[in-house]
Amino acid sequence: MSLSKGIQSAAAAALSAAMLIAVAACGTSDSADTASKSADSKDSSSTQGFDTSGIKKDDEIAALLPDSVAGDGTLTVGTDTSYAPAEFLAEDGRTPVGFDVDLSKALAAVFGLKENTVSSTFDSIIPSVGSKYDIGISSFTVTKERMEAVDFVTYFKAGSTFVVQKGNPKKIDTSNLCGVKVAVQTGTTQEEEVNKDNEQCKADGKDAIDIQSSKLQTDVTTAVASGKADIFYADTPVAGYAIKQTSDTLEALGEDVGVTPEAVAVKKGDSKTAEAVQKAIQKLMDDGTYKKILDTWGVSSGAVDKAEINPSVE
């Protein structure tokens, strides 16, 4: 059973207006309920984020950065701006906003640098860290595989959430996705997990999962809202935001799973930059700035109290 043509159009319009250019977006969501309460206020100030202009340079921390990063006076950050509320575009359709963007600006301020967030596709960021970008901040879950390519500095934690159409009309069971149309964003840990599930389906002689992988999270969300896909899988804060921005056309299915650390990506082996980023994030945590940034976007449930370089993960 799929959405009617009218509901499909409404869902697509909501996504186009609210997610792609974040019209009247308003900070989100430790949960869908929190997102709903925030959205009801229609307060557009949250798209402007946290004001980092009062953050002062820390000379001792700034001195740790190598010239390869600090030499041009700018901290260039790669991010995928389709992943609200972590990183997305404001009402003008050009300006990056979100709690990851605010963190990037805060880090740059501690280093005494200008900040430049550059929009990119998610799966192209890690290969470009150290060349095109000084660092990558784009809701990167820490995995052993990714740590073979970059070094990580943790700053957040998030689980993963399945999302379906309201009422789960296709009666999807997340414990058995064989034969189901599953939408995921390309290059994410959720895509990796669904691919593993698909291999198990094949090994068990069951129908394969129809994996619909898209470069943009907004396209992933649209796929389910329009009925093209049955379910999508994404980071919990992103899922909560998507539910609200589609006017509750969607709902979370089941419990959040696999809470893991998210981290800043640094060029592999660049220990000076990794140390500088770690100390800068820890400073922001200790002085309360970090908490204020997360509170601005309603995602304080993902807060951690210690920034770590290359943490141990399963």
N, C-alpha and C positions, 0 to 999 in steps of 0.2 A: 504494500500500500504506500503510495507516494503522496506528496503534497499536491494540492490542487494547483492549477495554473496561476490562479490569483495569489495564493499564498506564496508560491515560488517567486513571483514577481516582487511581492512585498519583502520577502526575505532578502532577495538580491538587492533591492533598493536600500534596505537597512544596512546591509554590508557595505555597499558602495559608498553611502553617505557617512556611515558611522565608523567603519573600520578602515577603509582605504584612505580617507582624508580626515577621519576622526571628528566629524561635525558633532558638536555638543557632547563629546566624550567627557567622562568625568571621573577619572580615577577608578580603580577597581579593587581588587576583589579577593579577599581571603576566601570568599565563597560566593556563590551566585546570589545569596541573600544580601551579603554586604554590598555587592555590586549593584543590586537593585535599589537599596536604600540610597547609595551614593548617586545613582543615575537619576533618581526621582527629583533630586535637588536641581538638576540641570545647571550645575555650577561649572562653567567652562574654565575656571581658573586652574584646575588640575592639569589641563593640557599644556599649561605654561610651566608646570613643574615647580620644583623647589628652587628658590632664589639662592644661587651659589656665589653671588657677588661679594658677600661678606667674608668668604673664606680666604685666609691669608696664606701666603707662601711660607713653607717650612724650608729654610735654607739647608738644614742638615739633610733632610730627605731628598730635596731637589738635587743636592750635590752627588747623590748616588747614581743619577741617570747618566748614561753614556752620551757622548756627543751625537751618536747616531739617532738618538731620540730627541734630545733637547736642543740640538744644534740649530734647527730652523725656527725655534721658538714656539712650535706648535705640537700638541699631542694629537696625532691623527688616529682615529678610532674606527675600525670597521664594524658595521652592524647591519643586521637585516631588519629594516624598518617596516616589517609586516607582522610584528609579533607583539601587539598590544597586550598588557600595559607596559611591558618591559621596554620596547622600542617600536615606535610607529610614527606616522606623520600627523602634524597638527592640521588645523582647519585650512591652512593655505596650501596643503598638499605637497609642501616642500621641506618644512622645518621638522627635524627629528625631535621627538619628545618621548618621555617615558622614564621609569626609574633607573634603567641602565644608562640612559642619556644623561640624567642628572648626576649619576655616579661618575660618568666620564668627565663632566664639567667640574665636579668637585675634585677629582684626582688632578686634573690640569691646573686647578687653582692652587692646590698644595705644592705642585711642581713649579708654579710661577709661569705656566705656559698658557697659550691660547688653546682652545679646544676645537677640534674639527671632526664631527661625526660624519662618516661617509657611508651612504647607503649601498648595500651590496646584497647578493643572494647568500643565504646562510652557508651553503656548502663551499663557497669560494673564499670565505674569510680566513679560515685557518691556514690554507696554503699561501695566503698573501701577508700573514703577520711577519713582520721583520723586513718586508720589502715595500709593499704598497701601504701597509698600516703599521703604526708603532705597536699597537695592541689591538686585540679584538674583544669587544664586550657585547655579547649577543645571546644571553641565556644559555651559554655553553655548559652542558652537563659534563662533569669530569668522568672520563672513562680511560681505561688503560690504553686503548687504541689511540685516542686523541693525544695522550701524553707521550706517545711515540713521535708525534709531529710538533707539539708545542709544550711549553711549560705553563702551568696553571697557578693562579692565585685565587683562592676561594673568597666569596663574598655573600653568598645566598644559598638557600636550599629550596628545592621544589620537588613535588611529586608529579605523577602523570595521571591524567584523567581521560576517560572515554566519554564522548558526547554523541547523543543521538537526537532525532527529532522528538519533540515534546510528546510524552506518553509512550515512547518506544513502540511505534506502530508495527514495526517489523519483528518485534519480540527478540531482539538481539541478546545473546548470552555471551558475555565477554570471556567466559571460560571455554567457549568453543566458537572461534571465528572462521572456521573452515567454510568456504563457500560464501562468505560475507564480503561485501564491498567496503573496504576500509581505507579512509583517506588519511594521509600523513604528510608532513613537510619533509622535503628532500634533505638528507644529511643529518636528520635528528636521531637521537637515541630511540625515539618511538618508532621510527622507520626500521631501525635495526631489530627492535624487539618483534615487530610484526613480521619481518622477513624470517626470523627464527621460528615464529609460530607457523608460518607458511610451510617451512621445511618439514616441520613435525606433521602437519596435515598431510603432506605428500607421503611421508614415511608411513603414516597410518592408513594410507589408501583412501583418504577422504578428499573431498573437493578442495582445490587450492583457494587460498584467500585472494580476492581480486584487490590487489594493492594499488591505490591511486595516489601516486606521489607527486606533489606539486612544489614548485620553488617557493611559493608564497603561502603563509599561513592563512591569509584572507581567502585564497582560492580553496584551501582545505575546508575551511568553515562553510564557504558557499556550496561546496559539493554536497555536504550533508543537509544544509538548509533547503537546497533545491531538490533533494532526492536523488541526485546523481550517485552519491555514496550512502551507505547505510549508517556509518559511524565514523567518527574521527578520534584520533589519539594525540594528545598534546600536553605540554606542561600545565599544571593545575591553575596557576594564575591566568594563563592565556585562555584556558577553557572557560573559566568563570567570566572573563571579559567578553568572550565571543557569545556566550549565552545571553548576556544582557544586551549586547549590541545587535542582536537579531530579534529583539523585542520578545524574548522568551519563546521563540520558535523552537529552540533547542533546550536540552536538559542534560545534566551529568548522569552517567549510568554507573552505578556501583561505587565502591570506595576508591579514594585516591590510593595509588600504589607507588612503591619504589622511591621514597623520598631520598634524594641524593644532592650533593653539593653542586652549585654552579660557580663558574670561575671566569676570571679574566685570562685571555690567552696571550702569552708572551713568546717571542721567538725562542725556539729550543736552544738551550745552552746560554742564553743571555741572562746570566745570574744577576748582573747589576740592575737591569730593568725589573726583573722579578722581585728583587729585594726592595727596590724603591716603591714598586706598586704595593707590595705586601705592607710595608711600613706606612704608606699613605692611607691605605684602606683601614689599617688598624687605628691610625690616628683619628680618622673620621668616625670609626666605631666608638672609640674611647671618649671623644668630645661631644658625642650625641648627634652629630650631623647626619651620619648614616641612618640612624633611626628616624630622623625627621624626614629624610628623603623617602624612606619606605612608607611612613605614615601618610605622606602627601598622596601616595598612589594606592593606599589601602592594602598593602601587601606585607605588613609587618610580621605576619605569621611565618614568613620565610627568613626572618632575621637570624644571623649567627653572630657570635660574640668574638670570634677569632678568625683572622685571615691567615690561611696556610698556603705554603708553596708545595705543589705536587702532593696532595694528601693521599693516603692509602685508600684505594677503592677496590671493590670486588670485581 
